[in-house]
Amino acid sequence: MALRRFDLEAGGDSFSFKPETEDKIAFWRGKYPADKQRSAVIPLLWLAQKDNNGWLSEPAMREVADRLEMPYIRVYEVATFYTMFRLQPVGKFHIQLCGTTPCQLRGAEGLKEVCTREIGKQMYVTDDKRLSWEEVECLGACVNAPMVQINDDYYEDLTPESLAQIIGRLKNGVDITPGPQIDRVNSAPEGGAKTLTDAALFDGSRNAIKTLPNLPEPAGEATAEATGRPDAGAPTNVKREEPTAGKATLIDTTSKPDATKDGMSAPKDKKD
């Protein structure tokens, strides 16, 4: 990450939130307990940046620190870490150009050339204070690459020609429509959807499911009640092994009339 410094000269000596911002400040502070107010530092810095023409001056950061009873250095650390916070003046329309891999593969280098030609080097503010630009990391609209963010809006599916046209309109105060700059809606395919085009998928008519799919066929109804116990088959475990002198002997417990209760053969009488 590049070294980020405050612009102390451009920041002046004081800052105050706009009156209409106070309700938003109260909203964000109300999300946290009294002893955890510093958790609201990021939203308050964002509001301060909005009220300071799109960038954070050092007095604006001190005002946030005072509101949240934080040491100044803690607020400086947050502001310098997140690139969403700008530490020097920007134009009324600040262009953030995504230069990471998906956008680069789709022509972001050509967009950089347009910004340099039409505006100047990065973070330069035009004389009329209307335009500035910078290259940033991924803005999360890769499927619509290449793209830029201008203030709070995304402009996607750009070409050098379409971006130059957008910049020209911004210079002349002409409104432009955010979103894809080609014939598609959001991130849908160019020219319209190619799949899932059946209206029944979206009008609710396919939602009336009467039975669940892949269930087994229901069993037929019983015609009579079961009574008694089922017939038991002949036992199959009538033969077992008996140890004799370290060697197992297989005996049939069903064919010996003189077997004892425990299955062992009865001893024969000995002669006197």
LUMKOLVO-983092 format. One record per residue (C-alpha): residue number from 1; residue in one letter; x, y, z. Coordinates in nm, 2 decimals. Layout:
<tinus>
   lose   lolum     east    north       up
    NUM       A        X        Y        Z
...
</tinus>
This chain:
<tinus>
   lose   lolum     east    north       up
      1       M     0.00     0.00     0.00
      2       A     0.13     0.34    -0.09
      3       L     0.22     0.59     0.18
      4       R    -0.08     0.81     0.27
      5       R    -0.04     1.16     0.41
      6       F    -0.27     1.43     0.52
      7       D    -0.29     1.75     0.31
      8       L    -0.25     1.99     0.60
      9       E    -0.25     2.30     0.39
     10       A    -0.57     2.24     0.21
     11       G    -0.75     2.12     0.53
     12       G    -0.78     2.45     0.70
     13       D    -0.81     2.49     1.08
     14       S    -1.17     2.38     1.15
     15       F    -1.45     2.15     1.04
     16       S    -1.81     2.11     1.14
     17       F    -2.08     1.86     1.03
     18       K    -2.37     1.99     0.84
     19       P    -2.69     2.03     1.05
     20       E    -2.88     1.77     0.84
     21       T    -2.60     1.52     0.92
     22       E    -2.66     1.52     1.29
     23       D    -2.95     1.27     1.27
     24       K    -2.73     1.03     1.08
     25       I    -2.46     1.06     1.34
     26       A    -2.71     0.99     1.62
     27       F    -2.83     0.69     1.42
     28       W    -2.49     0.53     1.40
     29       R    -2.39     0.61     1.75
     30       G    -2.71     0.46     1.88
     31       K    -2.61     0.12     1.74
     32       Y    -2.34     0.09     2.01
     33       P    -2.33     0.10     2.39
     34       A    -2.20     0.41     2.57
     35       D    -1.86     0.24     2.64
     36       K    -1.83     0.12     2.28
     37       Q    -1.88     0.44     2.09
     38       R    -1.55     0.42     1.91
     39       S    -1.70     0.14     1.71
     40       A    -1.89     0.41     1.51
     41       V    -1.56     0.56     1.38
     42       I    -1.59     0.43     1.02
     43       P    -1.94     0.56     0.95
     44       L    -1.87     0.89     1.12
     45       L    -1.55     0.93     0.91
     46       W    -1.76     0.85     0.60
     47       L    -2.01     1.12     0.70
     48       A    -1.73     1.37     0.76
     49       Q    -1.59     1.30     0.42
     50       K    -1.93     1.36     0.26
     51       D    -1.96     1.69     0.44
     52       N    -1.61     1.79     0.35
     53       N    -1.64     1.79    -0.03
     54       G    -1.54     1.42    -0.07
     55       W    -1.22     1.41     0.14
     56       L    -1.10     1.40     0.50
     57       S    -0.91     1.69     0.63
     58       E    -0.72     1.67     0.96
     59       P    -0.97     1.89     1.14
     60       A    -1.25     1.66     1.02
     61       M    -1.07     1.36     1.17
     62       R    -1.02     1.55     1.50
     63       E    -1.39     1.63     1.51
     64       V    -1.48     1.26     1.47
     65       A    -1.23     1.18     1.75
     66       D    -1.38     1.44     1.98
     67       R    -1.73     1.31     1.92
     68       L    -1.63     0.95     2.00
     69       E    -1.38     1.04     2.28
     70       M    -1.10     0.87     2.10
     71       P    -0.73     0.97     2.08
     72       Y    -0.66     1.15     1.76
     73       I    -0.40     0.89     1.66
     74       R    -0.66     0.61     1.67
     75       V    -0.88     0.80     1.42
     76       Y    -0.57     0.88     1.20
     77       E    -0.49     0.51     1.19
     78       V    -0.83     0.42     1.06
     79       A    -0.84     0.70     0.80
     80       T    -0.50     0.62     0.66
     81       F    -0.56     0.24     0.64
     82       Y    -0.88     0.24     0.44
     83       T    -0.85     0.37     0.09
     84       M    -1.22     0.46     0.09
     85       F    -1.11     0.77     0.28
     86       R    -0.93     1.03     0.07
     87       L    -0.68     1.25     0.24
     88       Q    -0.65     1.52    -0.01
     89       P    -0.90     1.73    -0.20
     90       V    -1.09     1.58    -0.50
     91       G    -1.31     1.72    -0.77
     92       K    -1.69     1.74    -0.75
     93       F    -1.69     1.42    -0.95
     94       H    -1.42     1.19    -0.84
     95       I    -1.35     0.89    -1.07
     96       Q    -1.22     0.57    -0.91
     97       L    -1.10     0.34    -1.18
     98       C    -1.06    -0.03    -1.11
     99       G    -0.72    -0.15    -1.23
    100       T    -0.71    -0.51    -1.10
    101       T    -0.69    -0.82    -1.31
    102       P    -1.05    -0.87    -1.45
    103       C    -1.08    -0.50    -1.55
    104       Q    -0.72    -0.49    -1.68
    105       L    -0.79    -0.79    -1.90
    106       R    -1.10    -0.62    -2.04
    107       G    -0.93    -0.29    -2.12
    108       A    -0.87    -0.08    -1.81
    109       E    -0.54     0.04    -1.94
    110       G    -0.72     0.22    -2.22
    111       L    -0.95     0.38    -1.96
    112       K    -0.65     0.51    -1.77
    113       E    -0.52     0.68    -2.08
    114       V    -0.85     0.85    -2.13
    115       C    -0.85     0.98    -1.76
    116       T    -0.49     1.11    -1.80
    117       R    -0.57     1.28    -2.13
    118       E    -0.91     1.43    -2.02
    119       I    -0.83     1.51    -1.66
    120       G    -0.46     1.49    -1.58
    121       K    -0.25     1.28    -1.35
    122       Q    -0.40     1.08    -1.06
    123       M    -0.55     1.30    -0.78
    124       Y    -0.51     1.61    -0.99
    125       V    -0.82     1.84    -0.96
    126       T    -0.92     2.03    -1.27
    127       D    -0.92     2.41    -1.25
    128       D    -1.30     2.42    -1.24
    129       K    -1.29     2.18    -0.94
    130       R    -1.52     1.94    -1.12
    131       L    -1.30     1.63    -1.19
    132       S    -1.03     1.42    -1.04
    133       W    -0.95     1.05    -1.07
    134       E    -0.74     0.77    -0.92
    135       E    -0.68     0.40    -0.97
    136       V    -0.81     0.17    -0.70
    137       E    -0.83    -0.20    -0.62
    138       C    -1.12    -0.43    -0.71
    139       L    -1.46    -0.27    -0.68
    140       G    -1.65    -0.60    -0.70
    141       A    -1.81    -0.56    -1.04
    142       C    -1.58    -0.80    -1.23
    143       V    -1.86    -0.94    -1.45
    144       N    -1.92    -0.59    -1.59
    145       A    -1.55    -0.51    -1.64
    146       P    -1.40    -0.27    -1.71
    147       M    -1.57    -0.02    -1.48
    148       V    -1.53     0.30    -1.28
    149       Q    -1.70     0.44    -0.97
    150       I    -1.79     0.81    -0.99
    151       N    -1.88     0.93    -0.64
    152       D    -2.13     0.67    -0.52
    153       D    -2.24     0.52    -0.86
    154       Y    -2.09     0.25    -1.08
    155       Y    -2.05     0.29    -1.46
    156       E    -1.98    -0.05    -1.62
    157       D    -1.90    -0.22    -1.95
    158       L    -1.69     0.08    -2.05
    159       T    -1.48     0.14    -2.36
    160       P    -1.24     0.43    -2.40
    161       E    -1.50     0.60    -2.62
    162       S    -1.79     0.56    -2.37
    163       L    -1.57     0.68    -2.08
    164       A    -1.46     0.98    -2.28
    165       Q    -1.82     1.06    -2.35
    166       I    -1.91     1.03    -1.98
    167       I    -1.63     1.26    -1.88
    168       G    -1.74     1.51    -2.14
    169       R    -2.09     1.52    -2.00
    170       L    -1.95     1.57    -1.65
    171       K    -1.75     1.86    -1.76
    172       N    -2.06     2.02    -1.91
    173       G    -2.29     1.95    -1.63
    174       V    -2.50     1.69    -1.82
    175       D    -2.66     1.41    -1.62
    176       I    -2.55     1.06    -1.70
    177       T    -2.72     0.73    -1.62
    178       P    -2.52     0.49    -1.40
    179       G    -2.49     0.12    -1.46
    180       P    -2.39    -0.08    -1.77
    181       Q    -2.32     0.13    -2.07
    182       I    -2.41    -0.14    -2.31
    183       D    -2.74    -0.32    -2.39
    184       R    -2.78    -0.53    -2.08
    185       V    -2.96    -0.51    -1.75
    186       N    -2.74    -0.52    -1.44
    187       S    -2.52    -0.83    -1.50
    188       A    -2.75    -1.02    -1.74
    189       P    -2.62    -1.12    -2.08
    190       E    -2.58    -0.86    -2.34
    191       G    -2.90    -0.84    -2.55
    192       G    -3.12    -1.00    -2.29
    193       A    -3.15    -1.32    -2.10
    194       K    -3.07    -1.65    -2.27
    195       T    -3.19    -1.89    -2.00
    196       L    -3.47    -1.90    -1.74
    197       T    -3.70    -1.72    -1.98
    198       D    -4.02    -1.91    -1.90
    199       A    -4.26    -1.67    -1.74
    200       A    -4.40    -1.95    -1.53
    201       L    -4.08    -1.95    -1.33
    202       F    -4.15    -1.60    -1.20
    203       D    -4.53    -1.55    -1.20
    204       G    -4.59    -1.80    -0.91
    205       S    -4.77    -2.06    -1.12
    206       R    -4.49    -2.31    -1.07
    207       N    -4.51    -2.28    -0.69
    208       A    -4.83    -2.48    -0.64
    209       I    -4.65    -2.81    -0.55
    210       K    -4.90    -3.07    -0.45
    211       T    -4.66    -3.36    -0.38
    212       L    -4.30    -3.38    -0.32
    213       P    -4.10    -3.54    -0.61
    214       N    -3.93    -3.88    -0.60
    215       L    -4.15    -4.02    -0.32
    216       P    -4.22    -4.40    -0.32
    217       E    -4.56    -4.52    -0.43
    218       P    -4.80    -4.53    -0.13
    219       A    -4.86    -4.88     0.01
    220       G    -5.21    -5.04    -0.04
    221       E    -5.45    -5.04     0.25
    222       A    -5.46    -5.35     0.48
    223       T    -5.76    -5.57     0.43
    224       A    -5.75    -5.75     0.77
    225       E    -5.59    -5.70     1.10
    226       A    -5.30    -5.92     1.20
    227       T    -5.38    -6.17     1.48
    228       G    -5.15    -6.40     1.68
    229       R    -4.78    -6.45     1.63
    230       P    -4.62    -6.55     1.30
    231       D    -4.50    -6.91     1.26
    232       A    -4.15    -6.96     1.38
    233       G    -3.90    -7.15     1.17
    234       A    -3.69    -7.43     1.29
    235       P    -3.38    -7.31     1.49
    236       T    -3.07    -7.29     1.29
    237       N    -2.81    -7.27     1.58
    238       V    -2.85    -7.62     1.71
    239       K    -2.49    -7.72     1.65
    240       R    -2.21    -7.56     1.85
    241       E    -1.84    -7.62     1.94
    242       E    -1.74    -7.77     2.27
    243       P    -1.38    -7.75     2.40
    244       T    -1.22    -8.08     2.48
    245       A    -0.85    -8.10     2.58
    246       G    -0.77    -7.78     2.40
    247       K    -0.94    -7.89     2.08
    248       A    -1.29    -7.78     1.97
    249       T    -1.53    -8.05     1.90
    250       L    -1.85    -7.99     1.71
    251       I    -2.15    -8.16     1.88
    252       D    -2.51    -8.19     1.79
    253       T    -2.72    -8.08     2.08
    254       T    -3.04    -8.21     1.93
    255       S    -2.94    -8.58     1.88
    256       K    -2.81    -8.69     2.22
    257       P    -3.08    -8.81     2.46
    258       D    -2.84    -8.81     2.75
    259       A    -2.74    -8.44     2.72
    260       T    -2.75    -8.23     3.03
    261       K    -2.93    -7.90     3.06
    262       D    -2.61    -7.72     2.97
    263       G    -2.56    -7.93     2.65
    264       M    -2.27    -8.14     2.79
    265       S    -2.28    -8.52     2.76
    266       A    -2.36    -8.70     3.09
    267       P    -2.06    -8.90     3.23
    268       K    -2.09    -9.28     3.20
    269       D    -2.09    -9.50     3.51
    270       K    -1.75    -9.64     3.62
    271       K    -1.71   -10.01     3.73
    272       D    -1.61   -10.06     4.09
</tinus>
